Amino acid sequence: MTTVPSPCINWCDINPENGYCRGCYRTLTEIANWSDLTNPEKLEVWSLLSSRKLQAPQQN
């Protein structure tokens, strides 16, 4: 079975305003637990990332 890939882009910096990584938009808990999540759980996290990115303050 294929494993759902991590959204990590190797830019690890947690935004204190929203608690999301500025690189992948996951929470610290999601990042820490990634290897233990099932594929459906990983897909659920992936489904949240686009909306988190849209809500995040843009970098200038």
C-alpha positions in Angstrom: 0.0 0.0 0.0 1.2 3.5 -0.9 1.7 5.9 2.0 0.3 9.5 1.7 3.2 11.8 1.4 4.0 14.5 3.9 3.2 18.1 2.8 6.6 19.2 4.4 8.6 21.5 2.2 11.5 21.8 4.6 10.6 25.3 5.7 9.7 24.7 9.3 8.6 27.8 11.1 5.5 27.9 13.3 3.4 31.1 13.0 2.6 32.3 16.5 -0.6 34.0 15.3 -2.3 30.8 14.1 -0.1 27.9 15.2 0.5 26.6 11.7 3.8 25.9 10.1 4.5 28.6 7.5 5.9 25.9 5.1 3.2 23.2 5.2 0.4 24.7 7.2 0.2 21.8 9.6 0.0 22.2 13.4 2.8 21.0 15.6 0.6 18.1 16.7 0.0 17.1 13.1 3.7 17.3 12.3 4.7 15.3 15.4 2.1 12.6 14.8 2.4 12.4 11.0 4.2 9.0 10.9 1.6 7.5 13.2 -1.4 8.7 11.3 -3.4 6.3 9.0 -3.7 7.2 5.3 -7.3 8.4 5.8 -6.1 10.7 8.7 -3.3 12.0 6.5 -5.7 12.8 3.7 -7.9 14.6 6.2 -5.0 16.8 7.2 -4.2 17.4 3.5 -7.8 18.5 3.0 -7.4 21.3 5.5 -4.2 22.8 4.2 -5.6 24.8 1.3 -8.1 26.7 3.5 -5.4 27.3 6.1 -3.1 28.7 3.5 -5.8 31.1 2.3 -6.4 32.3 5.8 -2.7 32.8 6.7 -1.2 36.3 6.5 0.8 36.7 3.4 4.5 37.2 3.6 5.9 40.4 1.9 
